[in-house]
Amino acid sequence: MLLEDKNALVMGAGSGVGAATALRFAQEGAKVVCADIRLDGAEETVRRIQAAGGTAVAVRCDVSREQDTIDAVRTVVDEFGRLDIVFNNVGVPTPRLGDKLEDHTVEDFQRLVAVNFGGVFLGCKQAVIQFKRQGGGGVILNTGSVAGLVAWGGSVYGATKGAVHQLTKAVAIEGAPFGIRANAICPAGMPYTNFMAAGGLAGPPDAMAKVAEQTAQTHPLGRAITAEDCAEAAVYLVSDRAANVTGALLPVDGGYVAR
Ligand SMILES: NC(=O)c1ccc[n+]([C@@H]2O[C@H](COP(=O)([O-])OP(=O)(O)OC[C@H]3O[C@@H](n4cnc5c(N)ncnc54)[C@H](O)[C@@H]3O)[C@@H](O)[C@H]2O)c1
């Protein structure tokens, strides 16, 4: 049990990477607050955690709204006593996957920045405030993307992820004297979450299987990345096994950015 006696807040816990990670955190002994803009999604993850014998609570939270992030942190403290881990995992795709820079409206740009970068800023801010208030350090994990490491997956989307990566490193340095660690996972394309559908790329299962196959072929290891792959990396980075790891951007990409 790598996370026994730890209390975690998982943003975007209603689907994909957030749901898989909330489940793994709970399996490792953490008590989890599952936050999502879609409360029904967060509640479903809580049901799955409870069915497996874990402890979890669902809250509605729009990570682009500061008060929502304050309330989500408050829920962890009220329910479980203190906050140990915050996973800022929410990200939305380019509304029409495949759009070029000039296809983005100003509203597209503003939403991507407000959710993908603004949400991580607010989540980190409230985590640091709470960690310093209670003392004893804490752990932040952010979800970046290979799109923030190389040009891939949309120009504005990628720029927001590059910003997440830079923020992660800055928070790691600022937080180090207080025992606060901050790292990011950087996944490559994951065809089996709801992310691609949110970007307008949805279809019958056989069409999505083809997308998965094509994605896998672009990875040296030849296998599509899954939410569970990310959850395993997340468990390591938030656990004490990574006690001396901070400011790291860990690709979960089958070797995509290494070549
Ligand atoms: N799927 C991919 O191809 C891929 C690749 C690289 C990185 N990522 C990143 O991985 C992370 C998780 O993506 P996923 O694939 O699990 O996607 P997903 O769409 O399956 O899950 C995202 C969750 O975030 C929630 N959400 C959306 N906007 C929100 C908001 N404003 N406030 C709170 N919750 C909100 C959604 O309701 C959903 O439950 C994101 O940061 C994404 O950018 C995804």
The ligand as an SDF file (V2000), in Angstrom:
LIG
                    3D

 44 48  0  0  0  0  0  0  0  0999 V2000
   -6.4900   11.4080  -24.3460 N   0  0  0  0  0  0  0  0  0  0  0  0
   -5.4060   11.8990  -24.9350 C   0  0  0  0  0  0  0  0  0  0  0  0
   -5.1560   11.6590  -26.1200 O   0  0  0  0  0  0  0  0  0  0  0  0
   -4.4520   12.7400  -24.1370 C   0  0  0  0  0  0  0  0  0  0  0  0
   -3.1310   12.8610  -24.5820 C   0  0  0  0  0  0  0  0  0  0  0  0
   -2.2390   13.6270  -23.8400 C   0  0  0  0  0  0  0  0  0  0  0  0
   -2.6640   14.2610  -22.6840 C   0  0  0  0  0  0  0  0  0  0  0  0
   -3.9570   14.1390  -22.2970 N   0  0  0  0  0  0  0  0  0  0  0  0
   -4.3650   14.8440  -21.0860 C   0  0  0  0  0  0  0  0  0  0  0  0
   -4.7760   13.8760  -20.1310 O   0  0  0  0  0  0  0  0  0  0  0  0
   -5.7060   14.4970  -19.2250 C   0  0  0  0  0  0  0  0  0  0  0  0
   -6.8960   13.5860  -19.0320 C   0  0  0  0  0  0  0  0  0  0  0  0
   -7.5110   13.3810  -20.2860 O   0  0  0  0  0  0  0  0  0  0  0  0
   -8.4240   12.1260  -20.5990 P   0  0  0  0  0  0  0  0  0  0  0  0
   -7.9050   11.5290  -21.8460 O   0  0  0  0  0  0  0  0  0  0  0  0
   -8.5840   11.3060  -19.3860 O   0  0  0  0  0  0  0  0  0  0  0  0
   -9.7890   12.8780  -20.9720 O   0  0  0  0  0  0  0  0  0  0  0  0
  -11.3190   12.6090  -20.6000 P   0  0  0  0  0  0  0  0  0  0  0  0
  -12.0840   13.5390  -21.4830 O   0  0  0  0  0  0  0  0  0  0  0  0
  -11.6290   11.1610  -20.6260 O   0  0  0  0  0  0  0  0  0  0  0  0
  -11.4300   13.1140  -19.0750 O   0  0  0  0  0  0  0  0  0  0  0  0
  -11.3780   14.4770  -18.7410 C   0  0  0  0  0  0  0  0  0  0  0  0
  -12.2710   14.7430  -17.5250 C   0  0  0  0  0  0  0  0  0  0  0  0
  -12.1530   16.1340  -17.1880 O   0  0  0  0  0  0  0  0  0  0  0  0
  -13.4510   16.6480  -16.9230 C   0  0  0  0  0  0  0  0  0  0  0  0
  -13.4670   18.0960  -17.1570 N   0  0  0  0  0  0  0  0  0  0  0  0
  -13.4960   18.7560  -18.3450 C   0  0  0  0  0  0  0  0  0  0  0  0
  -13.4960   20.0930  -18.1350 N   0  0  0  0  0  0  0  0  0  0  0  0
  -13.4580   20.2640  -16.7860 C   0  0  0  0  0  0  0  0  0  0  0  0
  -13.4120   21.4210  -15.9420 C   0  0  0  0  0  0  0  0  0  0  0  0
  -13.4330   22.6620  -16.4450 N   0  0  0  0  0  0  0  0  0  0  0  0
  -13.3520   21.2420  -14.5970 N   0  0  0  0  0  0  0  0  0  0  0  0
  -13.3550   19.9820  -14.0640 C   0  0  0  0  0  0  0  0  0  0  0  0
  -13.4060   18.8550  -14.8130 N   0  0  0  0  0  0  0  0  0  0  0  0
  -13.4440   19.0090  -16.1580 C   0  0  0  0  0  0  0  0  0  0  0  0
  -14.3670   15.8810  -17.8650 C   0  0  0  0  0  0  0  0  0  0  0  0
  -15.7310   15.9270  -17.4280 O   0  0  0  0  0  0  0  0  0  0  0  0
  -13.7640   14.4800  -17.8090 C   0  0  0  0  0  0  0  0  0  0  0  0
  -14.3340   13.7080  -16.7590 O   0  0  0  0  0  0  0  0  0  0  0  0
   -5.9980   15.8750  -19.8060 C   0  0  0  0  0  0  0  0  0  0  0  0
   -5.2240   16.8450  -19.1550 O   0  0  0  0  0  0  0  0  0  0  0  0
   -5.5490   15.7580  -21.2420 C   0  0  0  0  0  0  0  0  0  0  0  0
   -5.1920   17.0080  -21.7800 O   0  0  0  0  0  0  0  0  0  0  0  0
   -4.8640   13.3830  -22.9700 C   0  0  0  0  0  0  0  0  0  0  0  0
  1  2  1  0
  2  3  2  0
  2  4  1  0
  4  5  1  0
  4 44  2  0
  5  6  2  0
  6  7  1  0
  7  8  2  0
  8  9  1  0
  8 44  1  0
  9 10  1  0
  9 42  1  0
 10 11  1  0
 11 12  1  0
 11 40  1  0
 12 13  1  0
 13 14  1  0
 14 15  2  0
 14 16  1  0
 14 17  1  0
 17 18  1  0
 18 19  2  0
 18 20  1  0
 18 21  1  0
 21 22  1  0
 22 23  1  0
 23 24  1  0
 23 38  1  0
 24 25  1  0
 25 26  1  0
 25 36  1  0
 26 27  1  0
 26 35  1  0
 27 28  2  0
 28 29  1  0
 29 30  1  0
 29 35  2  0
 30 31  1  0
 30 32  2  0
 32 33  1  0
 33 34  2  0
 34 35  1  0
 36 37  1  0
 36 38  1  0
 38 39  1  0
 40 41  1  0
 40 42  1  0
 42 43  1  0
M  CHG  2   8   1  16  -1
M  END
$$$$
